[in-house]
């Protein structure tokens, strides 16, 4: 039986111009996907320059994948007007598609506005509803601000952020209890919510274009951290840890790569160190090259569900140090593919860094193990197979082998 899926995504990035970099391109089976995607572009010409003349308002990749695009860049970033415009577009476009063809299932990325839209459409179109949870639910807006200040650090928690925490938690409970199946990023993702654990769930990793990642670069002796905002990603934790041991490793560099609008705060923490560098955010392929050339990848996040960069680093053959938060210990196997430290523990991180920097043999062993596991278990084909099972289980009621395994279920 052919299945038609309607996927509601918050955006705001356009589809990749290389179709093989898109997750839905790798979906197996007789499943067609329509993606409702707001982009950060303000003019259609900008999209056409990237994707081709006929990409707007619908970018049809092939017979089974189409993106329905919205110019959300016409509104102030993360403003109420932008969110309202996105809500109207996704609801209206979803209903239009429902009139044109049978929709069997709606799916949302996250339990925010896109989750509300997907749930409404599932009720109006009488479809199944899958909720994908990409974050650590109990940490919503705990380490980053709400709205336009999301990339700026502030020791003071604003009223808006406090309200956002409450609303996020309420929406999570509301949507989880109304979905037919959950797409979780790690097995115990809802451990803080025992009342929500009765909902059927499948655990599926973040999509990662493994085939595009080089097997390894030159290993230039650097320690790399990528991502933003810096406080959520724990850049300050890495800086403080490395400064404790930097005199022991005068040839080692720490590189922080990301969008840091309040970079001056990071530079204050770096102080007079000449071994810590800040790199501007750059396109994915350029960032991957920097990743493949590092010697150690450090994930120091205060919260993270299933960081794609960990899988990318493993695929490139890099040993990974990760914080014990969210799904990180699920993907980094302590002593086999990397090392784990307690989140925020600067002294423990410093010891883990010292251990790896002093042992090329350990780095090589962890990197080789991680590369083998990542490329075998987290490649594009595996993602496509698991998501196919998720959709078929929801729509057709079939039982997949993955759901029979304890690691892929929510305990009831």
C-alpha positions as CSV (number, residue, x, y, z in Angstrom):
1,X,0.0,0.0,0.0
2,X,1.3,3.4,-1.0
3,X,1.6,5.9,1.9
4,X,1.4,9.7,1.8
5,X,3.2,11.5,4.6
6,X,2.8,15.2,5.4
7,X,5.9,16.5,7.3
8,X,5.7,19.8,9.2
9,X,9.1,21.3,9.8
10,X,9.9,24.6,11.6
11,X,12.7,25.6,9.2
12,X,14.3,28.1,8.5
13,X,17.0,26.6,6.1
14,X,16.1,25.9,2.5
15,X,16.3,22.4,1.1
16,X,19.8,21.3,0.1
17,X,20.6,21.8,-3.5
18,X,22.2,18.3,-3.5
19,X,19.2,16.1,-3.0
20,X,21.3,13.3,-1.5
21,X,22.0,15.5,1.5
22,X,18.3,15.6,2.4
23,X,17.1,13.0,4.9
24,X,13.8,12.2,3.1
25,X,15.6,11.4,-0.1
26,X,16.8,8.2,1.6
27,X,13.4,7.0,2.7
28,X,12.7,3.5,1.6
29,X,9.5,1.9,0.4
30,X,6.4,3.2,-1.4
31,X,6.1,6.3,0.7
32,X,5.7,9.9,-0.7
33,X,6.6,12.9,1.5
34,X,5.4,16.5,1.3
35,X,7.4,18.8,3.5
36,X,5.9,22.1,4.7
37,X,9.1,24.2,5.0
38,X,9.4,27.9,5.9
39,X,12.7,29.3,4.8
40,X,14.7,32.3,6.0
41,X,14.7,33.8,2.5
42,X,12.8,37.0,1.9
43,X,12.6,36.7,-1.9
44,X,11.8,33.9,-4.3
45,X,14.8,34.9,-6.4
46,X,17.2,33.8,-3.7
47,X,15.7,30.4,-3.6
48,X,15.7,30.1,-7.4
49,X,19.4,31.0,-7.4
50,X,20.1,28.0,-5.1
51,X,17.6,25.4,-6.2
52,X,16.7,26.3,-9.8
53,X,14.1,28.3,-11.7
54,X,11.1,26.1,-10.9
55,X,11.7,25.6,-7.2
56,X,9.1,28.0,-5.8
57,X,6.6,27.7,-4.3
58,X,7.0,23.9,-4.7
59,X,10.4,22.3,-5.1
60,X,9.8,18.8,-6.4
61,X,12.9,16.6,-5.9
62,X,11.4,13.5,-7.5
63,X,8.0,11.6,-7.7
64,X,8.1,10.9,-3.9
65,X,9.5,14.0,-2.4
66,X,8.3,17.6,-2.6
67,X,9.0,20.8,-0.5
68,X,6.4,23.4,-0.2
69,X,8.3,26.6,0.5
70,X,7.4,29.8,2.4
71,X,9.4,33.1,2.5
72,X,9.5,33.5,6.2
73,X,12.5,35.9,5.8
74,X,10.0,38.7,5.0
75,X,9.4,38.9,8.7
76,X,11.6,39.7,11.7
77,X,13.5,36.6,12.8
78,X,11.6,34.7,15.5
79,X,9.1,37.4,15.9
80,X,5.4,36.8,16.7
81,X,4.5,38.0,13.2
82,X,6.9,35.5,11.7
83,X,5.6,32.6,13.8
84,X,2.0,33.5,13.0
85,X,2.7,33.7,9.3
86,X,4.4,30.3,9.3
87,X,1.4,28.8,11.2
88,X,-1.0,30.2,8.6
89,X,1.1,28.9,5.7
90,X,1.6,25.4,7.1
91,X,-2.1,25.0,8.1
92,X,-3.4,26.4,4.8
93,X,-0.9,24.4,2.6
94,X,-1.6,21.2,4.5
95,X,-5.3,21.5,4.0
96,X,-4.8,22.2,0.3
97,X,-2.7,19.1,-0.1
98,X,-5.3,17.2,1.8
99,X,-8.0,18.2,-0.7
100,X,-5.7,17.2,-3.6
101,X,-4.8,13.7,-2.4
102,X,-5.2,11.3,0.5
103,X,-2.9,12.0,3.4
104,X,-2.2,9.0,5.6
105,X,0.0,10.5,8.3
106,X,1.2,13.8,9.5
107,X,4.5,14.1,11.3
108,X,6.1,17.1,13.1
109,X,9.6,18.0,14.0
110,X,9.3,19.0,17.7
111,X,6.5,19.7,20.1
112,X,6.4,23.4,19.3
113,X,4.4,25.3,16.7
114,X,5.0,22.7,14.0
115,X,3.7,20.1,16.4
116,X,0.5,22.0,16.9
117,X,0.0,22.4,13.2
118,X,0.7,18.7,12.5
119,X,-1.8,17.7,15.2
120,X,-4.5,20.0,13.9
121,X,-4.0,18.7,10.4
122,X,-4.2,15.1,11.6
123,X,-7.6,15.9,13.2
124,X,-9.0,17.8,10.2
125,X,-7.6,15.3,7.7
126,X,-8.3,12.2,9.9
127,X,-4.8,10.9,9.7
128,X,-2.3,9.3,12.0
129,X,0.1,11.6,13.8
130,X,3.8,11.0,14.5
131,X,5.7,13.3,16.9
132,X,9.4,13.6,16.5
133,X,11.2,14.8,19.6
134,X,14.6,16.3,18.7
135,X,15.6,17.7,22.1
136,X,16.0,16.9,25.8
137,X,12.4,17.7,26.9
138,X,13.0,18.7,30.5
139,X,15.7,21.2,29.4
140,X,13.7,23.3,27.0
141,X,14.8,26.9,27.3
142,X,16.9,26.0,30.4
143,X,20.2,26.9,28.8
144,X,19.2,29.3,26.0
145,X,16.9,32.3,25.8
146,X,13.6,32.4,24.0
147,X,13.1,34.3,20.8
148,X,15.5,36.7,19.1
149,X,18.1,36.5,21.9
150,X,18.6,32.7,21.6
151,X,22.2,33.1,20.5
152,X,23.1,35.6,23.2
153,X,24.1,34.7,26.7
154,X,22.5,36.3,29.7
155,X,22.9,35.4,33.4
156,X,19.4,36.7,33.9
157,X,16.4,34.6,32.8
158,X,13.8,36.8,31.1
159,X,10.1,36.6,31.8
160,X,9.6,35.5,28.2
161,X,12.0,32.6,28.6
162,X,10.3,31.5,31.9
163,X,6.9,31.6,30.1
164,X,8.4,29.7,27.2
165,X,9.6,26.9,29.5
166,X,6.1,26.5,30.9
167,X,4.4,26.6,27.5
168,X,6.9,24.2,26.1
169,X,6.3,21.7,28.9
170,X,2.5,22.0,28.5
171,X,2.7,21.5,24.7
172,X,4.9,18.5,25.1
173,X,2.4,16.8,27.4
174,X,-0.5,17.7,25.2
175,X,1.0,16.6,21.9
176,X,2.6,13.4,23.2
177,X,-0.7,12.1,24.6
178,X,-2.4,12.8,21.3
179,X,0.1,11.3,18.9
180,X,-0.1,7.8,17.6
181,X,3.6,7.1,17.8
182,X,6.8,8.9,18.9
183,X,10.1,9.2,17.1
184,X,12.6,9.5,19.9
185,X,16.3,10.2,19.6
186,X,17.4,8.0,22.5
187,X,15.7,5.4,24.6
188,X,15.1,7.2,27.9
189,X,14.2,10.5,26.4
190,X,11.0,10.8,28.4
191,X,12.4,9.4,31.7
192,X,11.3,12.6,33.5
193,X,7.8,12.2,32.2
194,X,6.5,8.8,33.5
195,X,2.9,9.6,32.4
196,X,4.0,9.9,28.8
197,X,5.9,6.6,28.6
198,X,2.9,4.6,27.5
199,X,2.9,6.0,24.0
200,X,4.5,3.6,21.4
201,X,7.9,4.8,20.3
202,X,10.8,4.1,18.0
203,X,14.3,5.3,18.6
204,X,16.0,6.6,15.5
205,X,19.3,8.6,15.3
206,X,19.7,12.0,13.7
207,X,20.1,11.8,9.9
208,X,23.8,12.1,8.9
209,X,25.1,12.1,5.4
210,X,27.8,9.5,6.2
211,X,28.8,9.0,2.6
212,X,29.9,12.6,2.3
213,X,32.2,12.5,5.3
214,X,35.9,11.9,4.5
215,X,37.3,8.9,6.4
216,X,39.9,11.1,8.1
217,X,42.1,14.1,7.6
218,X,45.6,15.0,8.7
219,X,44.9,15.1,12.5
220,X,46.5,18.4,13.2
221,X,46.7,18.0,16.9
222,X,43.7,20.3,17.6
223,X,40.6,19.9,19.9
224,X,37.5,21.0,18.1
225,X,34.0,22.1,19.4
226,X,31.3,23.2,16.9
227,X,27.9,24.7,17.4
228,X,26.0,27.5,19.0
229,X,24.8,29.1,21.2
230,X,28.1,28.8,23.0
231,X,26.7,28.5,26.6
232,X,24.4,25.7,25.6
233,X,27.2,24.0,23.8
234,X,29.5,24.4,26.8
235,X,32.3,26.3,25.0
236,X,33.1,28.0,28.4
237,X,33.5,24.5,30.0
238,X,36.0,23.5,27.3
239,X,37.9,26.8,27.7
240,X,38.2,26.4,31.5
241,X,39.2,22.8,31.2
242,X,41.9,23.3,28.6
243,X,43.4,26.3,30.4
244,X,44.1,24.0,33.3
245,X,46.4,21.8,31.1
246,X,47.4,23.9,28.2
247,X,51.0,24.4,29.6
248,X,51.5,20.6,29.3
249,X,50.5,20.7,25.6
250,X,52.1,23.8,24.0
251,X,51.5,22.5,20.5
252,X,47.8,21.8,20.9
253,X,45.1,24.2,19.7
254,X,41.5,24.4,20.8
255,X,39.1,25.6,18.1
256,X,35.6,26.9,18.7
257,X,33.5,27.1,15.5
258,X,30.1,28.6,15.4
259,X,27.9,31.7,15.3
260,X,28.8,33.8,18.3
261,X,27.2,37.2,18.3
262,X,28.5,37.8,21.8
263,X,32.0,36.7,21.0
264,X,33.5,39.2,23.3
265,X,32.4,37.1,26.3
266,X,34.2,34.1,24.9
267,X,37.4,36.2,24.4
268,X,37.2,37.4,28.0
269,X,37.3,33.7,29.1
270,X,40.1,32.9,26.7
271,X,42.2,35.7,28.2
272,X,45.8,35.7,27.2
273,X,45.8,32.2,25.9
274,X,47.3,31.9,22.4
275,X,46.2,28.2,22.0
276,X,42.4,28.8,21.8
277,X,41.0,30.1,18.5
278,X,37.5,31.2,17.5
279,X,36.4,30.3,14.0
280,X,33.5,31.9,12.2
281,X,30.5,29.7,11.2
282,X,30.8,28.4,7.7
283,X,29.0,26.2,5.2
284,X,28.6,22.5,6.1
285,X,31.2,21.1,3.8
286,X,33.9,23.5,5.0
287,X,33.0,22.8,8.6
288,X,33.3,19.0,7.9
289,X,36.8,19.6,6.5
290,X,37.9,21.3,9.7
291,X,36.3,18.4,11.6
292,X,38.2,15.7,9.7
293,X,41.5,17.5,10.3
294,X,41.1,17.7,14.1
295,X,42.5,15.2,16.5
296,X,39.8,15.2,19.2
297,X,36.2,16.3,19.1
298,X,34.8,17.7,22.3
299,X,31.1,17.8,22.9
300,X,30.6,19.8,26.1
301,X,26.9,20.5,25.8
302,X,24.8,21.3,28.8
303,X,21.9,19.6,26.9
304,X,21.8,17.6,23.7
305,X,19.5,14.8,22.5
306,X,21.3,13.2,19.6
307,X,24.0,15.6,18.3
308,X,24.7,14.9,14.6
309,X,28.2,16.3,15.0
310,X,29.1,13.3,17.2
311,X,28.1,10.9,14.5
312,X,30.0,13.0,12.0
313,X,33.2,13.0,14.1
314,X,32.9,9.3,14.7
315,X,32.5,8.7,10.9
316,X,35.6,10.7,10.3
317,X,37.6,8.5,12.7
318,X,37.9,11.0,15.5
319,X,37.8,10.1,19.2
320,X,35.0,12.0,21.0
321,X,34.7,13.3,24.5
322,X,31.1,14.0,25.4
323,X,29.1,15.3,28.4
324,X,26.7,12.9,30.2
325,X,23.5,14.6,29.1
326,X,20.5,13.5,27.1
327,X,21.3,10.9,24.4
328,X,25.1,11.6,24.4
329,X,26.0,8.5,26.4
330,X,23.7,6.4,24.2
331,X,25.8,7.3,21.1
332,X,29.3,7.6,22.7
333,X,30.3,4.2,24.1
334,X,32.6,4.9,27.1
335,X,36.0,3.5,26.5
336,X,35.0,2.0,23.1
337,X,34.3,5.0,20.8
338,X,35.0,7.9,23.2
339,X,35.0,9.2,26.7
340,X,32.2,10.6,28.9
341,X,32.4,13.3,31.6
342,X,29.8,14.7,34.0
343,X,28.3,17.8,32.4
344,X,29.9,21.0,33.7
345,X,32.7,19.1,35.5
346,X,35.7,21.1,34.4
347,X,38.3,19.0,36.3
348,X,37.0,15.7,34.9
349,X,37.0,17.1,31.3
350,X,40.5,18.3,31.8
351,X,41.6,14.8,32.9
352,X,39.8,13.2,29.9
353,X,41.6,15.7,27.5
354,X,44.9,15.0,29.2
355,X,44.4,11.2,28.8
356,X,43.7,11.5,25.1
357,X,46.3,14.1,24.3
358,X,48.9,11.9,26.0
359,X,47.9,8.7,24.2
360,X,48.0,8.5,20.3
361,X,47.3,4.8,20.6
362,X,44.1,5.4,22.6
363,X,43.0,8.1,20.2
364,X,43.5,5.8,17.2
365,X,41.6,2.9,18.9
366,X,38.6,5.0,19.9
367,X,38.5,6.7,16.5
368,X,38.7,3.4,14.5
369,X,35.9,1.8,16.7
370,X,33.7,4.9,16.3
371,X,34.2,5.0,12.6
372,X,33.3,1.4,12.1
373,X,30.1,1.7,14.3
374,X,29.0,5.0,12.9
375,X,29.3,4.0,9.2
376,X,27.6,0.7,9.8
377,X,24.7,1.7,12.1
378,X,24.1,5.4,11.4
379,X,24.4,5.7,7.6
380,X,21.7,7.1,5.3
381,X,20.3,3.7,4.4
382,X,19.8,2.7,8.0
383,X,18.0,6.0,8.7
384,X,15.8,5.4,5.7
385,X,15.0,1.9,6.8
386,X,14.2,2.8,10.4
387,X,11.9,5.7,9.4
388,X,10.1,3.5,6.9
389,X,9.4,1.1,9.7
390,X,8.2,4.0,11.9
391,X,5.8,5.2,9.3
392,X,4.5,1.7,8.4
393,X,4.0,0.8,12.1
394,X,1.9,3.9,12.6
395,X,-0.2,3.7,9.4
396,X,-0.4,0.0,8.8
397,X,0.1,-1.4,12.3
398,X,3.0,-3.7,11.3
399,X,5.5,-4.7,14.0
400,X,9.1,-4.1,13.1
401,X,12.0,-6.1,14.5
402,X,13.5,-2.9,15.8
403,X,10.5,-2.4,18.1
404,X,10.9,-5.8,19.6
405,X,14.3,-4.8,20.9
406,X,14.4,-3.3,24.4
407,X,16.7,-0.5,23.2
408,X,14.1,0.7,20.7
409,X,11.1,0.8,23.0
410,X,9.7,2.9,25.8
411,X,9.2,0.8,28.9
412,X,5.5,0.7,30.0
